């Protein structure tokens, strides 16, 4: 069984730290992380840039897939779909959960704003990239 702590994720995927992701829960059944808004992640009009929301979703999906994959494998995104449902507020919480486990794992990530409103949904197909034996 694969386990990960936040500091391990930051070391394995430095973009996670750069994006400012703060993990609240890291478990095979679900990954939850938050990100407060700041101007560095703004788009026209001052709201969260879609790429920041997609990045948060991707990070949570990758961690969730890794926790459900074989030991020593790295998650590799095969396909990602993002639906922007409403503008995000001053902070967001992303919750990833596995929909299907197997050779190709499907992870769904819901991103809610500080009012609990669903603002973004990310669905990813992830494969386990297993290193080749020497």
C-alpha positions in Angstrom: 0.0 0.0 0.0 1.3 3.4 -1.0 1.3 6.2 1.6 2.3 9.8 1.2 2.7 12.8 3.5 2.5 16.4 2.3 6.3 17.0 2.5 6.9 13.9 0.4 4.5 15.2 -2.3 6.3 18.6 -2.2 9.6 16.9 -2.7 8.4 14.6 -5.5 6.4 17.3 -7.3 7.8 20.7 -6.6 5.1 22.4 -8.7 2.7 21.5 -5.9 4.6 23.7 -3.5 5.0 26.5 -6.1 1.3 26.5 -6.7 0.7 26.9 -2.9 -1.2 23.7 -2.3 -2.0 23.0 1.3 -3.1 19.4 2.0 -5.8 18.8 4.5 -6.2 15.0 3.9 -4.1 12.5 1.9 -5.7 9.1 1.7 -6.5 6.5 -0.9 -10.2 7.1 -0.6 -9.7 10.8 -1.1 -7.3 13.8 -1.2 -8.4 17.2 0.0 -6.3 20.4 -0.5 -6.9 24.1 -0.3 -5.4 27.2 -1.9 -6.1 30.8 -1.0 -6.3 33.3 -3.8 -3.6 35.9 -4.4 -2.7 38.2 -7.3 -0.1 35.8 -8.6 -2.9 33.4 -9.6 -5.2 36.1 -11.0 -6.8 36.4 -14.4 -8.5 39.4 -16.1 -10.9 40.7 -13.5 -8.9 39.6 -10.5 -10.4 36.1 -10.0 -8.6 32.7 -9.9 -7.0 31.9 -13.2 -8.4 28.7 -14.8 -4.9 27.2 -15.0 -4.4 27.5 -11.3 -7.7 25.7 -10.7 -6.7 23.0 -13.2 -3.3 22.7 -11.6 -4.8 22.2 -8.2 -7.1 19.6 -9.6 -4.3 17.8 -11.4 -2.1 17.7 -8.2 -5.0 16.2 -6.2 -5.8 13.7 -8.9 -2.2 12.6 -9.2 -1.8 12.1 -5.5 -5.0 10.2 -5.3 -4.0 8.0 -8.2 -0.5 7.4 -6.7 -2.1 6.2 -3.5 -4.2 3.7 -5.4 -1.4 2.5 -7.7 1.4 0.0 -7.4 4.3 0.7 -5.0 7.1 2.5 -6.9 4.9 3.7 -9.8 4.4 7.3 -10.7 1.1 8.7 -11.9 0.9 9.8 -15.5 -2.1 11.7 -16.7 -3.5 10.3 -20.0 -6.5 12.6 -20.3 -7.8 15.6 -18.3 -11.1 17.4 -18.6 -12.0 20.6 -16.7 -15.4 22.2 -16.4 -15.6 25.7 -15.0 -19.0 26.1 -13.5 -18.8 29.4 -11.7 -16.1 32.0 -10.7 -14.0 30.9 -7.6 -13.9 33.1 -4.6 -11.1 34.1 -2.2 -10.1 30.5 -1.5 -10.8 27.0 -2.9 -10.9 23.5 -1.6 -10.3 20.6 -4.0 -11.5 17.1 -3.1 -10.3 14.2 -5.3 -11.8 10.7 -5.2 -11.3 7.6 -7.3 -14.1 6.7 -9.6 -12.4 3.6 -11.2 -9.3 1.8 -10.2 -7.2 -0.3 -12.6 -4.7 -0.1 -15.4 -6.3 3.3 -16.2 -7.6 4.9 -13.1 -10.3 7.6 -13.2 -10.2 10.4 -10.6 -12.8 13.1 -10.2 -11.9 16.3 -8.4 -14.5 18.8 -7.2 -13.3 22.3 -6.4 -15.5 24.4 -4.1 -15.2 28.0 -3.1 -15.2 29.4 0.5 -19.0 29.3 0.4 -19.1 25.6 -0.4 -20.2 26.3 -4.0 -19.0 23.9 -6.7 -16.9 26.1 -9.1 -14.8 23.6 -11.0 -14.8 19.9 -11.8 -11.8 18.1 -13.1 -11.9 14.5 -14.3 -8.7 12.7 -15.1 -7.6 9.4 -16.6 -4.3 8.4 -15.0 -2.0 5.4 -15.7 0.7 4.0 -13.4 4.1 4.6 -14.9 6.3 1.7 -13.6 10.0 2.1 -14.0 11.6 -0.6 -16.2 14.0 -3.1 -14.5 17.7 -2.5 -15.3 
